[in-house]
Amino acid sequence: QVQLVESGGGLVQAGGSLRLSCAASGRSFRSYAMGWFRQAPGKEREFVAAISTSGRVRSYADPVKGRFTISRDNAKNTVYLQMNSLKPEDTAVYYCAVSENMRLDSYYNWGQGTQVTVSS
């Protein structure tokens, strides 16, 4: 099974940008859809974005549409989340996970997460 490691988080000012990476180890990366989720302090984990195995199908949560872009490079076993025009409400720990069908309740093999903090 695939093992995931998130990176790229940090502290940025509102309006700034970050690119998160999720590196996968294992031989089955191309077989999985990938998703990004986030969890803010005291709140439930929420869906952010997902991408199909080929990268041709992408979906986004309403709060990030037009600002975030999910992509993947199967040759590098990596999925990315480009985050632009960041807002303080984007502050959260961001996690990536795998899925076999892109259903919201189907993700597993969560990484350790990477902290994103957006200052006002």
C-alpha positions in Angstrom: 0.0 0.0 0.0 1.0 3.6 -0.5 2.5 5.7 2.2 2.0 9.5 2.1 4.1 12.4 3.3 2.8 16.0 3.1 5.1 19.0 3.0 5.2 22.6 1.9 3.1 24.2 4.7 4.2 27.3 6.5 3.2 30.8 7.7 2.1 33.3 5.1 0.3 36.6 5.0 -3.2 36.9 3.7 -3.1 37.0 -0.1 0.0 35.0 -0.3 0.6 31.6 -1.9 1.8 28.1 -0.9 2.3 24.9 -2.8 1.7 21.7 -0.8 3.2 18.4 -1.9 2.2 14.9 -1.1 4.8 12.4 -1.9 3.8 8.8 -2.2 6.0 5.8 -1.7 4.9 2.5 -3.2 4.1 1.0 -6.6 0.4 1.7 -6.8 0.2 5.5 -6.9 -1.3 5.6 -10.4 -4.1 3.3 -9.2 -5.5 5.8 -6.7 -7.4 9.0 -6.9 -6.0 11.5 -4.4 -7.6 14.0 -2.1 -6.6 16.9 0.1 -8.4 17.6 3.3 -7.9 20.1 6.1 -8.7 20.4 9.8 -8.7 23.6 11.7 -8.5 23.7 15.5 -11.7 22.7 17.1 -13.3 21.8 13.8 -14.1 18.7 11.8 -11.9 17.6 9.0 -13.2 18.9 5.7 -12.7 18.1 2.1 -10.6 20.5 0.0 -9.9 19.0 -3.4 -9.6 15.7 -5.2 -8.1 14.5 -8.4 -8.7 11.3 -10.4 -6.0 8.7 -11.3 -5.3 10.3 -14.6 -5.6 13.9 -13.4 -8.4 14.7 -15.9 -11.1 15.0 -13.3 -10.7 17.5 -10.5 -13.1 18.6 -7.8 -13.0 21.4 -5.2 -14.8 22.5 -2.1 -16.7 25.7 -2.6 -14.5 27.9 -0.3 -11.4 27.2 -2.3 -12.7 27.2 -5.9 -10.9 29.7 -8.0 -8.0 29.9 -5.5 -6.6 26.4 -5.1 -5.5 24.0 -7.8 -4.9 20.3 -7.4 -2.6 18.5 -9.7 -0.5 15.3 -9.9 2.6 14.0 -11.5 2.3 10.3 -11.7 5.9 10.0 -12.9 7.0 11.6 -9.6 4.4 9.9 -7.4 3.4 13.3 -6.1 0.2 15.2 -5.8 0.2 19.0 -5.3 -2.1 21.6 -4.0 -1.3 25.1 -5.3 -3.0 27.6 -2.9 -3.3 31.2 -4.0 -5.0 34.2 -2.5 -4.8 32.6 0.9 -7.2 33.7 3.6 -7.0 33.4 7.4 -9.8 30.9 7.3 -7.6 28.6 5.2 -5.5 28.1 8.4 -5.5 24.4 9.1 -3.5 21.2 9.1 -3.7 19.9 5.5 -3.7 16.1 4.9 -3.6 14.0 1.7 -5.1 10.6 1.3 -5.9 8.0 -1.3 -9.2 6.8 -2.7 -10.3 4.1 -5.1 -13.5 5.9 -6.1 -13.4 9.6 -5.1 -16.3 9.3 -2.7 -15.9 11.6 0.2 -16.1 8.8 2.7 -13.6 6.6 0.9 -10.3 8.2 1.6 -7.7 6.4 3.7 -3.9 6.1 4.2 -3.7 9.6 5.6 -0.4 11.3 5.8 0.9 13.1 8.9 -0.3 16.5 7.7 1.4 19.9 7.1 0.5 23.0 8.9 -0.7 26.1 7.0 -1.1 29.3 8.9 -2.4 32.5 7.2 -2.0 35.7 9.1 -4.4 38.6 8.7 
